[in-house]
């Protein structure tokens, strides 16, 4: 049975972005003796000092200031232009800029004698106070990345089986000339070797300088990720799955100023725009004591939600902790709602597609990639040509290898869709496309959900089917004003015969239908509630869709 989806029935869960209770998730990163404490308050903080501003929203905060010698600073410092851009994009995509503006209510609290015990104690006291949404503890020491296993270069593309029909069918996309053209990617992790022979002529860079304390093993993790996605497709070495992308930038967790994961994520979001991709090669200690997605942390979740609402796609590792995200211990995390990110688990590199035993799993994990046997750049433990560090290759693994495989599929599909429409799929729309067209995970691991493996052939075919490609180039339509208050004007061109406009809500329910064969026909939105709608214009053979926001 052929899988069929349309943008009109994607389950976009914009409502319920913020759960009522986001407290009691304070977690110490295992093995870390040094943390940072953050607090999110429920109203904008205004005042001469941040301590006074927080105290105006949180009664009793002054006593804690004296007890712990607290000094406060803004945790998230987007540029003014970036904040305005992201808020505008969030309004465009969801009808609300709240997910962006609320980031201004998050503060870092520094205290005297900042031991783990004192920070945890203070965090718990704050979470009992009115006006506090949540507190977060984030490691100030490096966290292990989600990697499970530890002269003339020949071409190794024939060892990249994940490219083929045995894997995600990326070679089918290449045969159509699709390779991620025009897409920008920001990778959040430790480092990357920009001098590797498969990367040194690509548009790759560091957003900021990397600390000399980052070891080769940690830095080479990024080299492997960059290689999967963006390695040069030449006559030697490996070929990046989305080798035609515009650029790939590293946002390091460990800059010269010292380890700070939060600032890496802030930098990636601050420098991204609608249609860009952010990759989280991150994991953190979860509710059951092992590794889970980085967005389990409240602040990372908030940043992720703001990014995905602004049309930025976030692809994130599920983590290598074998954590069950459907366990009751994760209930408060699940109750937050949907951050919008695509969470990636790790599956076997064979035709069975079963979950690998180290991969975190659960209903929040959306899709999976190969978690073993992913041949790529870096490390040199598979081969190192002439003993040259810059000519090293590895068999990559873990949710670390799975995540760039999925992110590459996203880049190529996003580029294809943009080329056809001039617009971008949202993160939620892309996620549903990958799920609906992917190869199901193996029956032997059905009780531990990691979702399907992307299938590029099927996903490309579905996009073409949705848009009526290739004949869609002859037809187009415009709508205005958008956002709309009362009446939406539709102008359709290039359609044949009678042209109908249908309006669907975000649940895929038809709420209105109008004949728009004549230019300038209007659709009445006055009786509809505020939110996201989809207008589908069709003549029986061709159909096109646009997203509309009702004020």
TORVO-830953 format. One record per residue (C-alpha): residue number from 1; residue in three letters; x, y, z. Coordinates in Angstrom, 1 decimal. Example, Ala and Ser with C-alpha at 12.3 -4.5 7.8 and 13.67 -1.06 7.14 Angstrom:
BEGIN
1; ala; 12.3; -4.5; 7.8
2; ser; 13.7; -1.1; 7.1
//
This chain:
BEGIN
1; unk; 0.0; 0.0; 0.0
2; unk; 1.5; 3.3; -1.1
3; unk; 2.0; 5.8; 1.8
4; unk; 0.4; 9.2; 1.0
5; unk; 0.5; 12.4; 3.0
6; unk; -0.1; 16.0; 2.3
7; unk; 1.0; 19.2; 4.1
8; unk; -2.6; 19.8; 4.9
9; unk; -2.8; 16.9; 7.4
10; unk; 0.6; 17.2; 9.1
11; unk; 0.1; 17.1; 12.9
12; unk; 1.5; 20.5; 13.7
13; unk; 1.3; 20.8; 17.5
14; unk; 1.8; 24.5; 18.0
15; unk; -0.7; 24.8; 20.8
16; unk; 0.4; 23.7; 24.2
17; unk; 4.0; 24.8; 23.6
18; unk; 4.6; 25.4; 27.3
19; unk; 3.4; 23.0; 30.0
20; unk; 2.0; 24.4; 33.2
21; unk; 4.6; 22.7; 35.4
22; unk; 8.1; 22.5; 34.2
23; unk; 9.8; 22.2; 37.6
24; unk; 11.4; 19.2; 39.3
25; unk; 13.8; 18.4; 36.4
26; unk; 17.0; 19.5; 38.1
27; unk; 19.7; 17.0; 37.1
28; unk; 23.4; 16.9; 37.8
29; unk; 25.5; 15.7; 34.9
30; unk; 27.2; 12.4; 35.8
31; unk; 30.9; 12.8; 36.4
32; unk; 30.8; 16.6; 36.5
33; unk; 31.9; 18.5; 39.6
34; unk; 31.0; 21.9; 38.3
35; unk; 27.7; 23.2; 37.1
36; unk; 25.9; 26.5; 36.1
37; unk; 22.5; 27.4; 37.6
38; unk; 19.8; 29.1; 35.5
39; unk; 16.3; 30.3; 36.4
40; unk; 13.4; 31.1; 34.1
41; unk; 10.8; 33.5; 35.5
42; unk; 7.2; 33.9; 34.4
43; unk; 7.2; 37.6; 33.5
44; unk; 9.5; 40.1; 31.9
45; unk; 12.1; 41.4; 34.4
46; unk; 12.6; 45.1; 34.4
47; unk; 14.8; 47.1; 36.8
48; unk; 18.1; 48.8; 37.5
49; unk; 19.8; 45.5; 38.3
50; unk; 19.0; 41.9; 37.3
51; unk; 18.7; 40.9; 41.0
52; unk; 16.1; 43.6; 41.6
53; unk; 14.3; 42.8; 38.4
54; unk; 14.0; 39.1; 39.4
55; unk; 12.9; 40.0; 42.9
56; unk; 10.1; 42.1; 41.4
57; unk; 8.7; 38.9; 39.8
58; unk; 9.8; 36.4; 42.4
59; unk; 8.8; 37.3; 46.0
60; unk; 11.4; 36.2; 48.5
61; unk; 14.3; 36.2; 46.0
62; unk; 16.0; 39.0; 48.0
63; unk; 16.5; 36.6; 51.0
64; unk; 18.2; 34.1; 48.8
65; unk; 20.4; 36.8; 47.3
66; unk; 21.8; 37.5; 50.8
67; unk; 22.0; 33.9; 51.8
68; unk; 23.9; 32.7; 48.7
69; unk; 25.6; 36.0; 47.6
70; unk; 23.8; 35.7; 44.2
71; unk; 24.7; 37.8; 41.2
72; unk; 22.5; 37.6; 38.1
73; unk; 23.2; 37.9; 34.4
74; unk; 21.1; 37.4; 31.3
75; unk; 21.5; 33.8; 30.1
76; unk; 20.5; 34.3; 26.5
77; unk; 22.0; 37.3; 24.7
78; unk; 20.8; 37.3; 21.2
79; unk; 21.5; 40.4; 19.2
80; unk; 18.6; 42.8; 18.8
81; unk; 18.4; 42.1; 15.1
82; unk; 18.4; 38.4; 15.7
83; unk; 15.7; 38.6; 18.3
84; unk; 13.5; 40.7; 16.0
85; unk; 14.1; 38.3; 13.1
86; unk; 13.3; 35.2; 15.1
87; unk; 10.2; 36.7; 16.6
88; unk; 9.0; 37.8; 13.2
89; unk; 9.6; 34.3; 11.8
90; unk; 7.8; 32.7; 14.7
91; unk; 4.8; 34.9; 14.2
92; unk; 4.9; 34.1; 10.5
93; unk; 5.0; 30.3; 11.1
94; unk; 2.9; 29.9; 14.2
95; unk; 1.0; 33.1; 14.8
96; unk; 2.9; 33.9; 18.0
97; unk; 6.3; 35.1; 19.0
98; unk; 6.1; 34.0; 22.6
99; unk; 8.6; 31.2; 22.2
100; unk; 11.2; 33.7; 21.3
101; unk; 10.4; 36.6; 23.6
102; unk; 10.3; 34.3; 26.7
103; unk; 14.0; 33.6; 26.2
104; unk; 14.6; 37.1; 27.6
105; unk; 13.3; 35.9; 31.0
106; unk; 16.1; 33.4; 31.6
107; unk; 19.0; 34.3; 33.9
108; unk; 22.3; 32.7; 35.1
109; unk; 22.8; 32.9; 38.8
110; unk; 26.3; 32.9; 40.2
111; unk; 26.8; 32.2; 43.9
112; unk; 29.6; 32.0; 46.6
113; unk; 31.1; 28.5; 46.9
114; unk; 29.2; 27.1; 43.9
115; unk; 29.4; 23.4; 44.8
116; unk; 27.0; 21.0; 43.1
117; unk; 25.2; 20.6; 46.5
118; unk; 24.7; 24.3; 47.0
119; unk; 23.6; 24.9; 43.4
120; unk; 21.1; 22.0; 43.7
121; unk; 19.9; 23.4; 47.1
122; unk; 19.3; 26.9; 45.7
123; unk; 17.6; 25.5; 42.6
124; unk; 15.2; 23.5; 44.6
125; unk; 14.4; 26.5; 46.9
126; unk; 13.8; 28.7; 43.8
127; unk; 11.4; 26.2; 42.3
128; unk; 9.2; 26.4; 45.3
129; unk; 8.7; 30.2; 44.8
130; unk; 5.9; 31.9; 42.9
131; unk; 7.0; 33.5; 39.7
132; unk; 9.6; 30.8; 38.9
133; unk; 8.9; 28.7; 35.8
134; unk; 11.8; 26.3; 36.3
135; unk; 15.5; 26.1; 37.2
136; unk; 18.2; 24.3; 35.2
137; unk; 21.6; 22.9; 36.1
138; unk; 24.0; 22.6; 33.2
139; unk; 27.5; 21.1; 33.4
140; unk; 30.4; 23.6; 33.2
141; unk; 32.7; 20.7; 32.3
142; unk; 32.8; 18.7; 29.1
143; unk; 30.0; 16.2; 28.5
144; unk; 30.8; 13.1; 26.5
145; unk; 29.5; 13.4; 22.9
146; unk; 27.0; 10.7; 21.8
147; unk; 29.6; 8.4; 20.2
148; unk; 29.3; 4.8; 21.2
149; unk; 32.5; 3.0; 19.9
150; unk; 35.5; 3.9; 20.1
151; unk; 50.2; 9.5; -0.1
152; unk; 47.1; 8.9; -2.6
153; unk; 43.8; 8.2; -1.1
154; unk; 41.4; 5.8; -3.0
155; unk; 37.7; 6.4; -3.2
156; unk; 35.8; 4.9; -0.3
157; unk; 32.3; 5.7; -1.6
158; unk; 31.6; 2.0; -2.2
159; unk; 32.0; 1.5; 1.5
160; unk; 29.3; 4.1; 2.3
161; unk; 26.5; 1.6; 2.1
162; unk; 24.3; 4.0; 4.0
163; unk; 24.0; 6.0; 0.8
164; unk; 22.5; 3.2; -1.2
165; unk; 19.1; 1.4; -1.3
166; unk; 20.6; -0.7; 1.5
167; unk; 20.4; 2.5; 3.6
168; unk; 18.5; 5.7; 2.9
169; unk; 18.5; 5.7; -0.9
170; unk; 20.5; 8.9; -1.1
171; unk; 22.0; 7.8; -4.4
172; unk; 18.5; 8.1; -5.9
173; unk; 18.5; 11.8; -4.9
174; unk; 21.9; 12.3; -6.4
175; unk; 20.7; 10.7; -9.7
176; unk; 18.1; 13.5; -9.9
177; unk; 20.7; 16.2; -9.2
178; unk; 19.6; 16.7; -5.6
179; unk; 22.4; 17.2; -3.1
180; unk; 21.4; 19.9; -0.7
181; unk; 22.0; 23.0; -2.8
182; unk; 21.7; 26.3; -1.0
183; unk; 21.2; 24.9; 2.5
184; unk; 23.2; 26.1; 5.6
185; unk; 24.0; 23.8; 8.5
186; unk; 25.2; 24.7; 12.1
187; unk; 26.7; 21.8; 14.0
188; unk; 26.8; 22.0; 17.8
189; unk; 29.6; 19.9; 19.4
190; unk; 33.4; 20.2; 20.2
191; unk; 35.5; 20.5; 17.1
192; unk; 36.3; 19.6; 13.5
193; unk; 39.5; 19.3; 11.5
194; unk; 39.0; 21.9; 8.7
195; unk; 42.3; 20.7; 7.0
196; unk; 41.1; 17.2; 6.3
197; unk; 41.5; 16.4; 2.6
198; unk; 37.8; 15.9; 2.2
199; unk; 36.9; 19.2; 3.8
200; unk; 39.7; 21.6; 3.1
201; unk; 38.1; 23.0; -0.1
202; unk; 34.6; 23.1; 1.2
203; unk; 32.8; 26.1; 2.8
204; unk; 33.4; 24.9; 6.4
205; unk; 34.3; 27.1; 9.4
206; unk; 34.4; 27.5; 13.2
207; unk; 32.0; 30.2; 14.5
208; unk; 34.5; 30.9; 17.3
209; unk; 38.0; 29.7; 18.2
210; unk; 38.1; 26.3; 19.9
211; unk; 39.9; 25.8; 23.2
212; unk; 43.3; 24.0; 23.1
213; unk; 42.0; 21.8; 25.9
214; unk; 39.7; 19.9; 23.4
215; unk; 41.4; 16.6; 22.7
216; unk; 41.9; 15.1; 19.3
217; unk; 39.3; 12.4; 20.0
218; unk; 36.7; 15.0; 20.9
219; unk; 37.6; 17.3; 18.0
220; unk; 37.6; 14.4; 15.5
221; unk; 34.0; 13.6; 16.4
222; unk; 33.0; 16.7; 14.4
223; unk; 35.3; 15.7; 11.5
224; unk; 33.3; 12.5; 11.3
225; unk; 30.0; 14.3; 11.4
226; unk; 31.1; 16.9; 8.8
227; unk; 32.3; 14.1; 6.5
228; unk; 29.0; 12.3; 6.6
229; unk; 27.1; 15.4; 5.6
230; unk; 29.5; 17.6; 3.6
231; unk; 32.6; 15.8; 2.4
232; unk; 33.7; 16.6; -1.1
233; unk; 32.3; 14.3; -3.8
234; unk; 35.5; 13.9; -5.8
235; unk; 37.7; 11.1; -6.9
236; unk; 39.1; 10.2; -3.5
237; unk; 37.9; 9.6; 0.0
238; unk; 34.2; 9.7; 1.0
239; unk; 31.3; 11.6; -0.4
240; unk; 29.1; 13.8; 1.8
241; unk; 25.5; 12.9; 1.6
242; unk; 24.5; 16.6; 1.1
243; unk; 27.7; 17.6; -0.6
244; unk; 26.0; 20.5; -2.5
245; unk; 25.1; 22.5; 0.6
246; unk; 26.1; 26.1; 0.9
247; unk; 28.0; 25.9; 4.1
248; unk; 28.6; 24.0; 7.4
249; unk; 29.6; 25.9; 10.5
250; unk; 30.8; 24.4; 13.9
251; unk; 29.5; 26.1; 17.1
252; unk; 31.8; 24.6; 19.7
253; unk; 30.8; 23.7; 23.2
254; unk; 34.4; 24.4; 24.3
255; unk; 35.6; 27.8; 23.1
256; unk; 38.7; 29.5; 24.4
257; unk; 36.6; 31.2; 27.1
258; unk; 35.8; 27.8; 28.7
259; unk; 33.3; 25.0; 28.3
260; unk; 29.7; 26.3; 27.8
261; unk; 27.2; 24.2; 26.0
262; unk; 24.4; 26.8; 26.4
263; unk; 26.4; 29.5; 24.6
264; unk; 27.1; 27.1; 21.7
265; unk; 23.4; 26.5; 21.2
266; unk; 22.6; 30.2; 21.6
267; unk; 25.3; 31.0; 18.9
268; unk; 23.8; 28.4; 16.5
269; unk; 20.3; 29.8; 16.9
270; unk; 21.4; 33.4; 16.8
271; unk; 23.1; 32.9; 13.5
272; unk; 20.4; 30.8; 11.8
273; unk; 17.5; 31.8; 9.6
274; unk; 14.4; 30.2; 8.2
275; unk; 15.4; 27.1; 6.2
276; unk; 18.7; 26.6; 8.1
277; unk; 19.5; 23.3; 9.9
278; unk; 21.0; 23.0; 13.4
279; unk; 22.5; 19.7; 14.4
280; unk; 22.7; 18.8; 18.1
281; unk; 25.6; 16.3; 18.5
282; unk; 24.8; 16.4; 22.2
283; unk; 23.5; 14.2; 25.0
284; unk; 23.0; 14.7; 28.7
285; unk; 22.3; 12.7; 31.8
286; unk; 18.6; 11.9; 31.9
287; unk; 15.9; 11.0; 34.5
288; unk; 17.1; 7.3; 34.7
289; unk; 20.8; 8.2; 35.1
290; unk; 22.1; 7.7; 31.6
291; unk; 22.2; 9.6; 28.4
292; unk; 19.1; 11.2; 26.7
293; unk; 18.5; 14.1; 24.3
294; unk; 20.1; 17.4; 25.2
295; unk; 16.6; 19.1; 25.1
296; unk; 15.8; 17.3; 28.4
297; unk; 17.3; 20.4; 29.8
298; unk; 14.6; 23.1; 30.1
299; unk; 16.7; 25.9; 28.6
300; unk; 17.8; 23.8; 25.6
301; unk; 14.2; 22.9; 25.1
302; unk; 13.1; 26.6; 25.1
303; unk; 15.8; 27.5; 22.6
304; unk; 14.9; 24.6; 20.4
305; unk; 11.2; 25.6; 20.5
306; unk; 12.0; 29.2; 19.6
307; unk; 14.2; 27.9; 16.7
308; unk; 11.7; 25.5; 15.2
309; unk; 8.9; 28.0; 15.5
310; unk; 11.0; 30.4; 13.5
311; unk; 11.3; 27.9; 10.7
312; unk; 14.8; 26.6; 11.7
313; unk; 15.1; 22.8; 11.5
314; unk; 16.7; 21.1; 14.6
315; unk; 18.0; 17.5; 14.2
316; unk; 19.1; 16.1; 17.5
317; unk; 20.7; 12.9; 18.8
318; unk; 18.6; 10.8; 21.1
319; unk; 21.7; 9.9; 23.1
320; unk; 23.5; 6.6; 23.9
321; unk; 22.0; 5.8; 27.3
322; unk; 19.4; 3.2; 26.4
323; unk; 16.9; 5.5; 28.3
324; unk; 13.2; 4.8; 27.9
325; unk; 11.7; 8.3; 27.3
326; unk; 8.2; 6.8; 28.0
327; unk; 9.2; 5.8; 31.5
328; unk; 7.2; 7.6; 34.2
329; unk; 10.4; 9.3; 35.3
330; unk; 10.2; 11.4; 32.0
331; unk; 6.6; 12.4; 32.4
332; unk; 7.4; 16.1; 33.2
333; unk; 9.6; 16.2; 30.1
334; unk; 6.9; 14.7; 27.9
335; unk; 4.3; 17.0; 29.4
336; unk; 6.2; 20.1; 28.1
337; unk; 4.8; 19.3; 24.7
338; unk; 6.6; 19.3; 21.4
339; unk; 9.9; 21.3; 21.0
340; unk; 9.6; 20.7; 17.2
341; unk; 13.0; 19.0; 16.9
342; unk; 13.6; 15.8; 15.0
343; unk; 15.0; 13.3; 17.6
344; unk; 17.2; 10.6; 16.1
345; unk; 17.8; 7.1; 17.4
346; unk; 20.4; 4.5; 16.3
347; unk; 19.6; 1.4; 14.3
348; unk; 21.6; -1.5; 12.9
349; unk; 23.4; -1.2; 9.5
350; unk; 21.5; -4.2; 8.0
351; unk; 18.2; -5.0; 6.4
352; unk; 16.6; -5.6; 9.8
353; unk; 16.6; -2.0; 11.0
354; unk; 16.4; -2.9; 14.6
355; unk; 17.3; -0.6; 17.5
356; unk; 20.9; -0.9; 18.7
357; unk; 20.9; -1.7; 22.4
358; unk; 22.7; 1.5; 23.4
359; unk; 20.2; 3.9; 21.7
360; unk; 17.8; 5.9; 23.8
361; unk; 14.2; 5.2; 22.6
362; unk; 10.5; 6.0; 23.2
363; unk; 7.6; 7.8; 21.5
364; unk; 9.6; 11.1; 21.4
365; unk; 12.2; 9.6; 19.2
366; unk; 11.1; 10.2; 15.6
367; unk; 13.4; 8.5; 13.2
368; unk; 16.6; 6.6; 13.2
369; unk; 19.9; 6.4; 11.2
370; unk; 22.7; 3.9; 11.1
371; unk; 24.4; 3.7; 14.5
372; unk; 27.3; 1.5; 13.3
373; unk; 29.5; 1.0; 10.3
374; unk; 29.2; 4.5; 8.9
375; unk; 32.4; 5.1; 6.9
376; unk; 33.4; 8.8; 7.1
377; unk; 36.3; 11.2; 7.7
378; unk; 38.3; 11.5; 10.9
379; unk; 40.1; 9.6; 13.6
380; unk; 42.2; 7.4; 11.2
381; unk; 41.3; 4.2; 13.0
382; unk; 40.0; 2.6; 9.8
383; unk; 42.7; 3.9; 7.5
384; unk; 45.3; 6.7; 7.6
385; unk; 46.9; 7.3; 4.2
386; unk; 50.7; 7.7; 4.6
387; unk; 50.3; 8.2; 8.3
388; unk; 48.8; 11.7; 7.6
389; unk; 46.4; 13.0; 10.2
390; unk; 44.5; 14.9; 7.5
391; unk; 43.9; 11.7; 5.5
392; unk; 42.3; 9.6; 8.2
393; unk; 39.0; 7.7; 7.9
394; unk; 36.8; 5.9; 10.4
395; unk; 33.8; 3.7; 10.9
396; unk; 31.6; 6.0; 12.9
397; unk; 28.9; 4.8; 15.2
398; unk; 26.3; 5.7; 17.9
399; unk; 23.5; 8.2; 17.7
400; unk; 26.4; 10.4; 16.6
401; unk; 26.5; 8.7; 13.2
402; unk; 22.7; 8.3; 13.0
403; unk; 22.1; 12.1; 13.5
404; unk; 24.1; 13.5; 10.5
405; unk; 22.6; 10.8; 8.2
406; unk; 19.1; 12.0; 9.1
407; unk; 20.2; 15.7; 8.9
408; unk; 21.6; 15.1; 5.4
409; unk; 18.3; 13.7; 4.3
410; unk; 16.6; 16.8; 5.7
411; unk; 19.0; 19.1; 3.9
412; unk; 18.5; 17.4; 0.5
413; unk; 14.7; 17.3; 0.9
414; unk; 14.5; 20.9; 2.1
415; unk; 16.6; 22.0; -0.9
416; unk; 14.3; 20.1; -3.3
417; unk; 11.1; 21.5; -1.8
418; unk; 12.5; 25.1; -1.7
419; unk; 13.5; 24.7; -5.4
420; unk; 10.0; 23.8; -6.3
421; unk; 8.1; 26.3; -4.1
422; unk; 10.4; 29.1; -3.0
423; unk; 9.4; 28.2; 0.6
424; unk; 10.7; 25.8; 3.3
425; unk; 9.1; 22.9; 5.1
426; unk; 8.9; 23.5; 8.8
427; unk; 10.7; 21.2; 11.2
428; unk; 7.4; 19.5; 12.1
429; unk; 6.4; 19.1; 8.5
430; unk; 9.8; 17.6; 7.6
431; unk; 9.5; 15.2; 10.5
432; unk; 6.1; 14.0; 9.4
433; unk; 7.4; 13.5; 5.9
434; unk; 10.3; 11.4; 7.1
435; unk; 8.1; 9.3; 9.3
436; unk; 5.4; 8.7; 6.7
437; unk; 7.7; 7.7; 3.9
438; unk; 10.5; 6.0; 5.9
439; unk; 11.4; 2.3; 6.1
440; unk; 9.9; 0.9; 9.4
441; unk; 12.2; -0.1; 12.2
442; unk; 12.6; -3.9; 12.6
443; unk; 9.9; -6.0; 14.3
444; unk; 12.4; -7.4; 16.8
445; unk; 12.7; -3.9; 18.4
446; unk; 9.1; -2.6; 18.0
447; unk; 8.8; -2.4; 21.8
448; unk; 11.6; 0.1; 21.9
449; unk; 10.6; 2.8; 19.5
450; unk; 13.2; 4.7; 17.4
451; unk; 11.0; 5.3; 14.3
452; unk; 11.7; 4.5; 10.7
453; unk; 14.8; 4.9; 8.6
454; unk; 14.5; 7.8; 6.1
455; unk; 13.8; 6.7; 2.5
456; unk; 14.9; 9.4; 0.1
457; unk; 13.3; 7.8; -2.9
458; unk; 9.9; 7.7; -1.2
459; unk; 10.2; 11.1; 0.4
460; unk; 11.1; 12.8; -2.9
461; unk; 8.2; 11.1; -4.7
462; unk; 5.8; 12.3; -1.9
463; unk; 6.9; 15.9; -2.2
464; unk; 6.5; 15.7; -6.0
465; unk; 3.0; 14.1; -5.5
466; unk; 2.0; 16.8; -3.0
467; unk; 3.0; 19.6; -5.3
468; unk; 1.9; 18.1; -8.5
469; unk; 5.4; 18.2; -9.9
470; unk; 6.6; 18.6; -12.5
471; unk; 3.5; 20.3; -14.0
472; unk; 3.2; 22.6; -11.0
473; unk; 5.6; 25.1; -12.6
474; unk; 2.8; 26.3; -14.8
475; unk; 0.5; 27.0; -11.9
476; unk; 0.8; 29.4; -8.9
477; unk; -1.3; 31.3; -6.5
478; unk; -0.8; 34.2; -4.0
479; unk; -2.8; 35.1; -0.9
480; unk; -3.0; 38.4; 1.0
481; unk; -3.0; 39.7; 3.6
482; unk; -1.0; 37.1; 5.6
483; unk; -1.5; 37.1; 8.6
484; unk; -5.2; 37.6; 7.9
485; unk; -7.9; 39.2; 10.1
486; unk; -11.2; 38.8; 8.3
487; unk; -11.0; 38.2; 4.6
488; unk; -8.2; 36.5; 2.6
489; unk; -7.8; 37.4; -1.1
490; unk; -6.7; 34.5; -3.5
491; unk; -5.2; 35.0; -7.0
492; unk; -4.6; 31.8; -8.9
493; unk; -2.8; 31.5; -12.2
494; unk; -1.9; 28.7; -14.6
495; unk; -4.6; 26.4; -13.5
496; unk; -7.1; 24.8; -15.9
497; unk; -10.8; 24.7; -15.6
498; unk; -12.6; 25.3; -12.3
499; unk; -10.2; 26.2; -9.4
500; unk; -11.2; 25.5; -5.8
501; unk; -9.6; 26.8; -2.7
502; unk; -10.0; 24.7; 0.5
503; unk; -9.0; 25.8; 4.0
504; unk; -7.8; 23.3; 6.5
505; unk; -6.9; 23.8; 10.2
506; unk; -3.7; 22.4; 11.8
507; unk; -5.5; 19.1; 12.6
508; unk; -6.2; 18.6; 8.9
509; unk; -10.0; 19.4; 9.2
510; unk; -11.7; 21.1; 6.2
511; unk; -13.2; 24.4; 7.5
512; unk; -14.1; 26.2; 4.3
513; unk; -14.1; 25.8; 0.5
514; unk; -14.5; 28.5; -2.2
515; unk; -14.4; 28.6; -6.0
516; unk; -11.5; 30.9; -6.9
517; unk; -11.5; 30.5; -10.7
518; unk; -11.8; 34.3; -11.0
519; unk; -8.9; 36.5; -9.8
520; unk; -9.4; 38.4; -6.5
521; unk; -11.8; 35.9; -4.9
522; unk; -12.0; 36.2; -1.1
523; unk; -12.3; 33.6; 1.6
524; unk; -14.0; 34.6; 4.9
525; unk; -11.7; 34.0; 7.9
526; unk; -13.7; 36.2; 10.3
527; unk; -15.4; 33.2; 12.0
528; unk; -12.2; 31.2; 12.5
529; unk; -10.1; 31.2; 15.7
530; unk; -6.5; 32.5; 15.7
531; unk; -3.8; 30.0; 14.6
532; unk; -2.3; 28.2; 11.7
533; unk; -4.3; 27.2; 8.6
534; unk; -3.5; 25.8; 5.2
535; unk; -5.0; 27.0; 1.9
536; unk; -5.1; 24.3; -0.8
537; unk; -5.8; 25.5; -4.4
538; unk; -6.5; 22.8; -7.0
539; unk; -8.2; 22.2; -10.3
540; unk; -8.4; 18.4; -10.1
541; unk; -5.0; 17.7; -11.6
542; unk; -2.8; 20.2; -9.9
543; unk; -2.8; 21.3; -6.3
544; unk; -0.7; 23.8; -4.4
545; unk; -0.7; 24.7; -0.7
546; unk; 0.3; 27.7; 1.4
547; unk; 0.4; 28.3; 5.1
548; unk; -1.8; 31.2; 6.4
549; unk; -1.8; 32.7; 9.9
550; unk; -5.2; 33.9; 11.3
551; unk; -4.7; 36.8; 13.8
//
